[in-house]
Amino acid sequence: MRILALDTATENCSAALLIDGQLHAAEELLDRGHAERILPMVDELLRAAQLRLADLTAIAFGRGPGSFTGVRLAASVTQGLAWGAGLRVVPVSDLRAVAQRALELSAAPPRVLVCNDARMHEVYWACFERSPDGFAMAVTEERVGSPAAVALPAPWRHSPGDGPASVAGAGSGFAAYPQLGASLSAGVTVVRERLLPRAAEIVRLAAVEVANGHLLRPEQALPVYLRDDVARPAVKSS
């Protein structure tokens, strides 16, 4: 199995190759210029592995939510590469990618609340838990809203037998809105506010989808914005 992954949903521009279980990855923190950097990054990884796009099994990408232009870029680049090489694609949630990073940290709790900064005084958020195979599994829908609207699922708030540090908070939303950590302090006992999504986790999550035959056609490589109105032009009042 040979899978390429890319992600440009946040300032962390990244690409990764998973070749028969061996991971090769590259990432750069960029304020801008993702469009100019992502393809050279992909080329560098393929060249180092002595592979062509046509040698791959699939291409995965961070499908959002995240920056509107960044999420759209990842989807369009994936579509173009997949069309040209005759490959299928695998969309992976950027929130799930952050959850996977958090779950793999030392002494990580089995449950993660991911809150990524959505600007406009809002966060993208969802809750995940570690599945039996070790991968992040969503237990809530992905949402966008004010930090005050973020809440843990009821079962997570009523599980005293789970022991200390049973829920971790992860993502840039905790850094952007400190009130998040304060309001959730009774349930979230450890916060990893500097974790950003990256292709290294996306490609490993995608490998599970590929193994299960969950592959899409290139034209189905669609971004997920959560904010529906971002992608629509404003309606002028008469």
N, C-alpha and C positions, 0 to 999 in steps of 0.2 A: 504494500500500500504506500503510495506516494501522494501526499497532499500538500498543496500550497495554501497559505492563509495570509490575508492582509487586513489591516485595520487602520482607519483614519478618522474615527469618530470623535477623538479627543486630541489634545496636543501631543499625545504619544503615538507617533506614526510608526507602524511596525509591520514586519513581514516574517513569516516562518515557513519552514519546510519540515515535514515529518516523513522520514524515509524508513519504512519498515521498523518503526518504533524509535528511531534516532532523530532527535530534534536539533534543527539548526535555525537560529533566529537572529534578527537584527531589529533595533528600535532606536528612535531619536525623538527627543522632546523638541517640538517645533511650535512656535507661535503662529507661523503661517508657512506656506510653501510645501504642503503635503503633496499637492499634485505634481510638483517638480521632483519630489524625492521618492515617492512610492514605487514607481516603475524601475528606476535604477536600483533600488533596494531589492526588488524581486529578481532583477537580472543578476545582481551580485550573488544572491543565494543559489540561483540555478547554475550559474557558471562555476561556482565553487563545488557544487555537487555533480558537475558534468552531466546535467540534465537539460532537456528541452521541455517546453510546455507540454508537447504531445506525449511525453513520457509519463506524465502525471495521471493519477487516478481521478482527482477532482480538485476544485478550487473552492476554498472557504473564505468567508469575509464577515467582518463585524457589521451586522445589518442595522445597528442602532439599538436603542435610541442614543442620540448624541448630537454633535454639531450638525446642522442641516446640510451645509456644504460638505462636511467631512463624511457623513453617512452616504450622501448621494455620490460622492467621489468613489468610495469603496465599492458601491454597487455597480457603478458604470464601468470601472476598471475591471471588475470581476466579469461582467457581461462580455466586455470586449475580448479579454484574454480567453474566456471559455469558448466563445464563438469561434475565434481563430484557431483554437487547438482541438475543437470538437469534444470538449469536456463538460461534465455536469458540475453543478455548484451546490454549496451547502451554506445557508445563512445561519449565523450564530449570534445570539443576543449579546450585546456588549455588557449588559448588567450581569448576565450569567458568567461572562468571562471574568469580571471582577470578583464575583462570588467564588469562582474556581481558584483564583489567586489566594483569596482569603482562607479558603478551606485547606490549602496546601502549606500554610505557614505553620511553624512549630507550635505545638500545643493549641491548635486552632479549635474553636468550638464547632459543633456539628451543624449549627444554624447561622445564617448570615442575612442581615438586612443590608442591601446595597442601596446607597443614595448617591447618585452622581449629579453634579451641578448642571442644571438645565438653563441657567441664566434667568433673567426676568423674574428673580426672586422665587424660583421654583426648582424642584429636584425631580429627576427620573428615579423611580424606586421600585423595588420588588424584594420579596423574601425567598430565600433558597435554603435547602438543607442537603447534607451529604447523603447520596444514595448508597446502597450496599456496595456498588462497584467503585465508590470514591468520587463520583462526579457530582457537580452541583445540579440540583433538581428544583425547579420552580414550585413554590407552594402558594404563590399569589399571582395575580395578573400584574403586568408591568403598568405603572401609572406615572403621570406627570401631575404635579400640584405643589402647593405651598408646603414648606417644611412642617407647618403646624398640622397638616393633614396626614402625615406619615404615622403609621401605627403598626404594631406587631400583631400577627394573627392571634386570635383568642387562645388557641391551645398553647402558644408560646408564652402567654402571659400567666398561664395557670399550670405550670409544671415544676413545682418546687423540688420534686425528686430528681431532677436532671442534674443538680449540683451546680457549682459556681461556673461563671463564664460560659453559659450554654448558648448565648447569642452574641455574635460579633457584628459590629457595624463596620462597613467598608465603603470607600468611595469618596470622591472629591466633594460631595455635598456636605459631608461632615466638617470639612475645612472651610467651605464657603459660608455655611450657616451653623455656627457654634451652638445655637439654640437647639439643634437637633439632638446633639449628645446630651444636653441638659434635660430635655423633655422626655427622653427615652432611657434615662440613667437607671431606672428601676429594672428594665429588662435587658438593656444592652450593656454588657459589663466590660467590653474591650472594643476600641475603635481603631480601625486602620484607614485613616483619612487620606493617605497619599497613594492608595492603590488605584491605578488606571487600567482600563482594558488593554490587552495586547494580543498580538497574533499567536504568541507561544501557547496561551491557553485555548484560544479559538481553534487552532489546528488540532489540538488533542480532543476537544469536545466534538469537533467535526468528524474525527476518525471513528467515533462511536456511531454517528449517524451513517457514515459510509458503510461501516460493517453491517448495519441493519438495513441497508438498501434505501436509505432516505436521501435520495439525490434529486435535484431539480434541474430543469432545463435552463440554459443561460438567461432566457427572457424572464424567468421567475426569480432572478436575483434582484429582489426589490428591497428598498430601504424601509425601515420602520422609524417614523418620526415621533409617534405618540401625539404630538401637537398637529392635528390635521390642518389647522388653518395656516400653518407655516408654509405649506406647499401650495396654497391657493392664493391667487391675487385678491387684494382687497376689493370689496364691492363698493363702488361709488354711489353715494346717496344722490337722488335726483332733487 
